[in-house]
């Protein structure tokens, strides 16, 4: 553990303006903390989570089957 580095970083952080602190917080805690929708879609496609849907028929019901869902 590098205690001197941590102490130096704390001094720099404390010297930042409020706007600079907000920017730092956004970089540290918000950007990339949650995957984008496109990334989630790509993960689902790549890992085969929904491959079972390929086996489902396109038309599960006919007009004679009753009430539409």
PESULUR-V575639 format. One record per residue. N is the residue number from 1. RES is the residue in one small letter. OMEGA is omega in degrees with one decimal (999 if undefined). BURIAL is b if it has 24 or more other C-alpha atoms within 12 Angstrom, else e. D_FIRST is the distance of its C-alpha to the first C-alpha in Angstrom with 1 decimal. Layout:
# PESULUR-V575639
N:RES:OMEGA:BURIAL:D_FIRST, N:RES:OMEGA:BURIAL:D_FIRST
This chain:
# PESULUR-V575639
1:x:-178.3:e:0.0, 2:x:-177.6:e:3.8, 3:x:179.5:e:6.0, 4:x:178.0:e:8.9, 5:x:179.5:e:8.9, 6:x:179.6:e:8.9, 7:x:178.2:e:11.6, 8:x:178.2:e:13.4, 9:x:178.6:e:13.6, 10:x:178.6:e:14.9, 11:x:178.7:e:17.5, 12:x:-179.1:e:18.6, 13:x:-180.0:e:19.0, 14:x:-179.8:e:21.0, 15:x:-178.7:e:23.1, 16:x:174.0:e:24.3, 17:x:177.8:e:27.8, 18:x:179.3:e:28.6, 19:x:178.7:e:29.7, 20:x:177.7:e:26.5, 21:x:177.5:e:24.5, 22:x:178.5:e:26.8, 23:x:178.5:e:26.3, 24:x:178.2:e:22.5, 25:x:-179.3:e:22.9, 26:x:178.8:e:25.4, 27:x:-175.9:e:23.2, 28:x:-167.2:e:20.2, 29:x:-172.1:e:22.2, 30:x:-178.0:e:25.7, 31:x:177.6:e:26.2, 32:x:-179.5:e:26.0, 33:x:176.1:e:25.1, 34:x:179.7:e:28.5, 35:x:175.9:e:30.4, 36:x:179.0:e:33.5, 37:x:-179.5:e:36.9, 38:x:177.8:e:37.6, 39:x:177.4:e:34.3, 40:x:178.7:e:35.3, 41:x:180.0:e:38.8, 42:x:178.2:e:37.6, 43:x:-179.8:e:35.4, 44:x:-179.9:e:38.4, 45:x:-176.4:e:40.7, 46:x:-175.7:e:38.5, 47:x:174.4:e:37.8, 48:x:-178.0:e:41.5, 49:x:-175.3:e:41.0, 50:x:179.3:e:44.5, 51:x:179.9:e:46.3, 52:x:179.8:e:48.5, 53:x:178.3:e:50.2, 54:x:-178.4:e:51.7, 55:x:-178.9:e:53.9, 56:x:176.5:e:55.2, 57:x:-179.5:e:58.7, 58:x:-178.7:e:59.0, 59:x:180.0:e:61.7, 60:x:-175.3:e:61.1, 61:x:172.4:e:64.0, 62:x:178.1:e:67.4, 63:x:-178.4:e:69.5, 64:x:-176.9:e:71.4, 65:x:178.4:e:68.3, 66:x:-172.3:e:68.4, 67:x:177.3:e:66.1, 68:x:178.8:e:63.5, 69:x:999:e:59.9
